[in-house]
């Protein structure tokens, strides 16, 4: 048993496993993952395509060819860390725990990478000012305002979403400026400002003076009527609406000032929609801790060696 543990924690095994994982991971990044077998056959030489699909390189990071060596490396580093820590603890003086901390950081890095790979989730949504979206934990994210700035020559300069997060009536984030390279973090979610789009919007006024906005391609309900904004006319001065009421369906072209059922058209407007992306990475905290431990262990080891050199 002792001999088996010695081999399991050997440096040579770690070097071979690291070399294998580095080489295969580089190859896996060069080969598109998760495509249909027919796609590989159509885009690669026949022999290469057969090797890719036959060896599992088309889904390498889910294959035994990756998972087993990664598990062995994790066990190797764990055994090496335990073995070295016990050895250092038995010393009465001149203990060197820098490498122990470094090894622990590497072990946690592998765990964090596995958690990130297996649990990473990502999604995106387009929101107009005033719209809300429910988050997985029951909180609600609301877009209050979207600001789009341009340079003098018309080129896009910056776009910013003013958002809030509320849960159970309690305001958690109040009007946060979410913009490019300035994400919003909430629990295990990170929100990014990734894009925007211009929406052609039809403004309609009800008899009580309330304004109703309908984006192109959307349907709006008012009392017993349903108005679907189909398109704008080629001239750009009229909205093509499908109006559904008690008398059935009909398609009408509505200009500014015309009546659309019980509503009156106030013409077109351009509304910007904000494109947000949300991602959840359960391994992020552990990866961050592991990097701090690796940095601490490396620094400690360097200082101990420097002190020893100066002492000699």
N, C-alpha and C positions, 0 to 999 in steps of 0.2 A: 504493500500500500504506500509506504514511504517512497519507494522507487517510482511508482506511478505518479505521485504528487510532484516529485522532483522533475520528471519529464513534462508534466502538465504546466509547471511554472518556469520552464527553461526559457532562456533568452533566445535561443536558436528557433524555437517554435514560434515565438512572438515575431521574430524577424521574417520568417517564411510566411506567416499568416498576413502580416502587414504588406509584404511585397505582393502577395497574391491579390489582396483586397484592393490595393492601389491600382494595380494593373487592370484587373477586371472592372473596377469602377470607372476607370478612364475609358475602357472599351464600351462600357454600357452607356456612358454619356454621349459617345459618338454614334451609337446605334439608336434610332428612334424606338421608344418603348411603347408597348401596348397596341400596336397596329395589327390589322388582320394579316394572316399568313399570305393571302393573295397580294397584299401590298408589298411585302418584302420580295416576293417572287417577281413582281413587276418592276421594282426599282433597283434590285441588286442582281449580280450574277447568280446563276442557278445554284452553284456550290455554296456560295456565301449565304444565300437565303436559307438553304437547307441547314447549314451549320447554325445560323442564328435561331431558327425555330426549333431545331433538334436539341440544342444545348440549353434552351431556356433563356437566351440572351434577349429575346423579344419582351420578356418580363423579368429581367434579371433580379431586380431588388425584391421580388416576391418569390424567387426560386431558391431551392435548397443549395444551389451553388454559391449563393451569397449568404443566406441565413445561417447555414452550418459553420462556415469559417468565421463569420462575425460572432457567433455564439462561442466558438472555441477561443477566439481572441479575448472575448469578455471573461471567460473562465480563466484563461492564462493570466491576464492582467490582475484579476481578483486574487488568484492563488499566489502570484508573485508579490502582490501588495501585502497580503496576510503574512506570507513567509518572511518578507523583509521587515515588516513591522514587529513581528515577534522577536526577530533577531536583534533589532535595535533596542527593544524594551529590556532585553536581558543585559544590555550593557550598563555598566555603572557610571560611565562618563563618556563624553564625546559622541553623544547620540546624534545621528544625522537623519532627521525626519523630512528633509526637503524632498527626496525622491519618493517617500511614502505619500506625501501630499500630491505630488505630481502624478503618481500612479492612480491614486484615488480620483483625481480630476479626469484622467483618461477613462476610467471605469464609468464614472457618471456621464461623461461625454457620449459613450456608446449607448447608455440607457436613454439619455435625452434624444439622441439621434433616432433610436428605434421608436420612442414615443412620438417624435415629430413625424416620422415617416408613416406610422400606422394610424395616427389620429389627426393628421392635418386636414382641415376643412376650409373651403373657400367658397364664397358666393358674392354676387353683385346685384345691384338694384339701381333703377333710375327713379329719382324723387323730384317732384315739383314743390316749390315753396308752400308750406302748410301741410304737406302730406306727412304721414307717420308710418312706422313699421315696427311690428312687435319683435322683440328679441327672444332668444330661447329661454331665458330665465324669467320671462314675464315683464321685463322692462320695456319701455317704448322709446324709440328714437324718433325725433321730429326734426324736419328741416324747416327752419324759420325763414332763411334768406339764402339766395345764391348770388354771389357777386362775380362778375366776369370782367376782367380788365384787359385792355389792349394797349399796345404801344401806339405811338403817333402814326405809324405807317399801317396800322390795322392788324398787325400780327398779335396772336394771343400772348398775353403777359402773365396772367395768373387767374386762377379761379378758386373761390373760397366758398365753402358751405358753412353756414352758421347753424349748428345743431345743438339739441339738448337731449338729455336722457333722463327719463322719469320712471320711478317704480313705486307702486302703491301710494301714489300721491306725493312722494318725496322727490325733490329735484336733486339728481345726482351730478349731472353735468349741465351747467347753465350757459347756453349760447357760446359754445366752443367753436373757435375758428379752425375748422378742418380744411386743410389745404394740401397741395402737393408738398411732399417731404415734411409734413407736419401732421402725422396720424393721430388718431384718438384711440386710447387704450381703455377698455372697460372690461374688468375681470380677465377672462381668457380670450377676449375678442379684441382685434385691432382693426380699426376702420381707416381706409385710405381714400383720398380724393384721386380718382383715376381718369375721369373723363366728364364730358358734358354733351348735351345736344340741344338744338333749337327746336322748339315745338310751335307749330302754327296753331294759334288758339283763337276761337271765336267767342267774343263777348256778347252776352245776351242780358237784357234787362227785363225783370219781371214787373208786373203792375205795382207792387209795393216798393219799387225802387231798388230791390236787391240785385246784385250783379252775379251772373252765372257764367263760368268759363268752361268751354268744352275744347279739349285737345282733338286734333285731327285723328280719326280712327277710334274715338271714344263715344260712348252713349251717355246721355244725361236725361234724368227723369225729373219732371216737374208736374206735380199734381197727377192727372191721369194721362199725361203725355210722355212719350219717349222720343228724344231727338238724337239721331246718330249723325255725327259730323263725318261725311264720307270723303269730301275733297273740296278743293277750291276750284273755281272756274279757270280756264286757260288765261283769261284776262287778269285774274287775281283780284277781282273786285266783288266776287260773289262766293258764298258758301253753298255747297251742295249738301242738303240735309235730307235724311229720311225721317219723316215725322210719322209716328204711330200713335193713334188715339182711338176713341170709340168708333170712328168712321173707317178704320182700317189703316193701311200704310200708303204713303205717297211720297214722292221725291220732289223737292222744290229747290229753286235757286234763290238764295236770300242775299240781297244787297244791304248795305248799311241803311238803317231806318225802316227796313221791311219787317213785317210781322212773321215770326216763326211759331205758329200755334199761338199760345198765350204770351209769348215772349217777343221782344223787339231786338233786332240786331243792332249792335253798336260797332260792328266792323271787326277787323282782325287785329291781333296783337301777337308779338313774338315772346314766348316764355321759355326761359332756359331751364332745363332739367339737369340735376346734378347726378353724376354717375359715381356711386360709392361701392367700394369693395370691402368685404369683411372676411377676415381670416382668423382661424383658431388653431393655435399651435401648442398642444399640451406639453411638448418637450422643451419649449423655450426657456422656462425658469431653470430647469436642470442643466441645459446647455450653458446658460449664463453662469450658473454656480460653478460648473466644471471648468469653464474658461478662467474664472477667477482663481480656482484652486491650482490650475496648471500654471498660471502666472505666478502665484504665491510660491508654489513648490519649486519652480525654475529659479526664481529670485533667491529663495532661501538656499538652494543647492549652490548657486553661483557665489553667494556671500560666504558660505562655509568653506568652499574651495579657495576663495580669495584670501580668507583669513588664514587658512592652513599654509598657503603659499607665502604669505607675508611672515608667518611664524617661522617657516623654514629658512 
